[in-house]
Structures are given as structure tokens and as C-alpha cells.
Amino acid sequence: MTLHHASRTGQQGGDGLVRVPDAVLAAITARAGEADRHSIEGVRRLSKLFTVGRGELTGDYLADPGLRRAYLQYFLPVNFAKVACLLREMPSLPLRPLRILDLGSGPGVASLAVRGHIHRRQVAGQVDTEVLAIDQGHAALQEARALWAITPAVVPGIRLSSMPLDVERPGKRAPWKTGRFDVIIAANSVNELFRSTADPITRRVKLLQQLLDSMSDDGTLMIIEPALRETTRDLHLVRDKLLSGSGCNVYSPCLHDRHCPALVHPDDWCHEERPWSPPAIVREIDRKVGFIKDALKFSYLLLRKDGRTILERAPAVYRVVSEKMVMKGEQRVWLCNEMGRQLVGRLDKASSLTNEAFDQWHRGAIVRLDEIERHGALGRVTAGAKAELLRPADR
């Protein structure tokens, strides 16, 4: 069945916020129905498994019909929006028929997001594009195929293929050993791999190196992970090992390819927080469960092999890696670049026309600051310093 009705295929509203298209939301309702006490309980169970109960998380948790229904109603829109954010951030897709890999696809969240991204741009040169969804769960792949089938296709020629595969033990069936991909997306899946092995970081790096080897020279590898300290620090470790030996570079979020400064201290970690427009079903479940999903929180890497970066790197260019800390008479933020992480503040009395952009700085923004006055471990933005906002996080 295909849902034929008016739908908004765009993923970004006039206010710049990421939105889940109406067609995708209609497909979710067609498959999972409206939120009720059963799905509310399923959301609570999944939330616990994804956070404090990660030790109980099995590889095929979506085989449970109740958890799968809860995932569709709540976590699919959230994760769709995260992928959509990063598709908007990464370089434009090559103008040719593409091969896209959705690794650990679950019910095809990233697959739907990348199809929506191509539809929104309506690039005719990308017809005959294949999206390959891989997951060890047969029920999850069945759901991916069903959602794809009932979501209207605005631009023809983009097809979904699926393959049940244990990514930890793929053998000769691994498609990345026999073909090339232009985009590889691993959304909330890398952290779930090799958890029972003695050295999961090394095993994940080896797999990701194989994926990078299979990627086209102008392709992008997207890794999204939960915004938890443990999973994020693991991603930082994976990042450092990949950069030291696989011939890749960070497109974003990092502004350097050196060791991650967040690993210097055991309590540090670096995650994103992006604004979005939550759909009605997410807001409804939030009210009933007591959650607040008014922002998208996640950790990520966009990796390339061609040296492209989100902006030109320079010693005076930084990424803001914290919330703005407002205190009496002063505002502070943590900044990061090739020189490491540093805490920088501006006294209210030092506010000036040249540094007024400091007021607009926020987590994830890329900024320029031409002068930092040192006061021990704290840097100061002086009245004469020039501060700029080069790229907001939600652009």
C-alpha cells in the first residue's frame, strides 16, 4: 500500500528547524498506530535499555513487537531528524547514480532520511540510486521494507535493497568487500557492535576501516552515536585510531585531525545539541512519559578521504563544545581546535562592537576569535578582540 495524500517532503521549515516529513509520519501511523499505554510502556523500556540498562541490550531487541512499535512511534522520528541534520551538513551528494549503505539499519531510519534528502533536492542525476539496508534482525528489515513501500516517492529511481547480516561476522557476504559505496551511514549502531569482545574499540576500528576502503573517493562515512559519556568517549577513541591509520580525515565536527582533546581528562566528552521541530506524536509521548525532546542530542563523525572539511581550518577558528555558561558579570564557553580544549570567558564590561558576536555563540557553532588574553587556565575575550560566528550549528 502506498499512502497517497498531501505531504511535505521537505525536511527543513522556513524557520530553519529540521522536521520529519508528513509522509514519513503517516507511514509510521499506518504501521504502528497511535500512541497508547502499550507503546508508552515500550518507550519507557527502550529508553532504559538505551541509557542506564545498556548491559541488557540485545542485538535483536526490535524482534519484540511491542518494542518495535514503540521505536517506530518515538525513536524513529528522533533518529530520522538526526540523520537529516547531518545530511544537510555534509557535502552535496555526487551527481550520479549512488550506492548508499545503511549499516545496522533497524527499521530503515537512515534509509528513509537519505531518500527524503534526495527528494527534497530533487536531483535528477541521482536516479537509479540504491540504498542497501543491513541488519541482523529480520523483523527490523521487514519493517524497513514496509515503511519504504508506503512512503510516497517524489523522485523516481531510488530503490531499497535489504540484507540480513551479522555485521560482527559477515564472512564473504559482506557487501563492502565486493562493491563501493558513496555514502555509508551507521546510526546508533557502532556502539552496539563487539560489546562482548575483549577489545571492542579495535574491532570497531577494523570494521570501519573496511567500510572506508569500500567508499568512493568523494564519499562520506556518517557515524551517529547516543549522547552518553561512555558511548561518546568510545567514539572519540575510534576516531583517533581511524585517523592514525586509515587515510581518512574529519569533515566535521572536529576542526583538526589530531588526538581528541576530550580524552585528556576522563570526565570530558563532546556531543551535539541541535534544535528541531518535534512531531505531534513525539510531543504527546513526551507529555505522558515525562521526557523532553525539544532538542536533538547526539555524538557524530563525518569522515572523508579527500581532505574536504566543513570550513577552512586556522589557529583562530574554534568549535564551541559546551553550553554558554552565564554567571554574574560574565559568560563562558569551552572552545576546541588543534590547540586543544580551552575555557574562554568575556566579562560583561568587556562587551564591544568588535566582540558582540560572542553573544550568539552556542554549542556546535564554529567561531573565530583573533585574540585570547590568558589568565591562568582561563582565557579572556578582551574589549578589543574580534569575535565572529562563522557557522551556526543548525545551518
Steps between C-alpha positions, in 0.01 A plus 500: 500500500619850422373797694359749249430834665644848520835484674792725568813334368732769623703441815555864591237760574511871433638550849797275418395224739522139389161331465394144433300500173126442525530200268740326739277577798199362312694182423589463869134534596400247235747247643486576873170678562450776752680521833327307779594358841675200340727709279559744787626210710712385205661844476583486870658154460702602195617821661631304798676251270659781300633678811543348846419142395737465207639176641162338431482624141486206259590515133146431380283692746270614217382141457270578793179638335429732792848652499496527123170690508634734768818556300302596189282749683767674704861417417464481122394867462777610736771301321363597156548865597857437619597340170323778309703761691827341395393437141439873481841567655713269287618587147247476218449148370682420176288550186489138387314180586602426857549198723414575861554261791280514810701291748309357794191652342232389742169599337681708238516839672807620312372349176181707519696811597741477208215439256321803643820703465530411131128564448523841665779601266336320206830431328424316178859381465459275801234272351582129497635541852507195726464513876614176664369438852692245706392367838512168681132528592253361247207680666683834483576455130141400430392823667753696293361358178141567608567862596688560176217351294223714649694828506432682170796537264525856369807438284491160327791262461615468862462142616546321828679167530536314827732231631481310829858487623688464826737794457738359762540179298417594141732253325512516123147642483615843617397736217776747588754234403366472146365843405540872554270742679459876471341554841523270801281572800533326836234655723504384864653168398879514541475519879296178500765301311757267657388588853578149628855492359818572694581810291184642339669824393760320288233277344283799413795682349586199282143485368486874436833485318350239269201726441727794421695283256174427319394865487538708187770767504235776527277312742407558863485266799245620757512360854237605752507386861291570812598808701618295795843536656598134455388464139637843407843441652510168314429692180786738583732197537378354171557837334861522615585149386336551160684826439833343587484227241221502244574797275181684595434845640227658707260715301312594818452560788872522580715782363814287509617141450720483808423301815165587656555750785189369678690180579762681709275507806276200580193712571505689167294413193366689203145479367260702288168665578298612198159671492212329321123505472372184676196340334174474691544132589839566662359794698205286612724216619729749673206635699390154608847364580648818644774541238602819322618454142515869414854457363690227316792376706760271344868448427625461146777484245495581129810344344641557151800378301553808283608752764179704483401672825192692608698826509859600440700429813708763674648554849241770575202285392326296769196284561291579805475173694286604796190690591544871572569534872344820627619621837500829684679753283636246251426236236724201426524221243734212428673523161686228310741489207846360422634677809269302727204591719503829683258691718443853374292772662397855434424740779181696443700822539724388210208473256564707188402537136796288390416205728119520510476178295606322820140544618381273215745217566341166586588130520613370161559841344824566312649833603804720454679683778812690406630565851479319834648657809628236740416502871638169618274221373237751388508697177339842474335674206620858526304807398725539197486137386312414181248217543302346212234235455613319184244219490204436732448139605160478329604632159 
